């Protein structure tokens, strides 16, 4: 587990809180790691080059984005607020629904570090 204690109340090792019925259902149905990319403002970043995770995008619109497996609309920013990501960010969610790692939108290293742990 990659620790990052700089998030509000959500930390690596915590169960991911519910944030919208569609996203909740997608996470409950996942049988693999899920990488959530949460954007608050601006365009969606490119997906992270991680082959072991399903990539979901949460943002103000539900417009399809290349490389993401699904896109969820959250115009009020509820997901970002619940997950302690006021500027957006990425959360790796384990198949059991617990947070594995966090990363800012412009830094993939924590996610690659977690992936390396899985492959060790």
Beta strands, then each sheet from edge to edge (+ up, - down):
strand 1: 33-38
strand 2: 53-59
strand 3: 70-73
strand 4: 89-93
strand 5: 99-103
sheet 1: 3+ 2+ 1+ 4- 5+
end
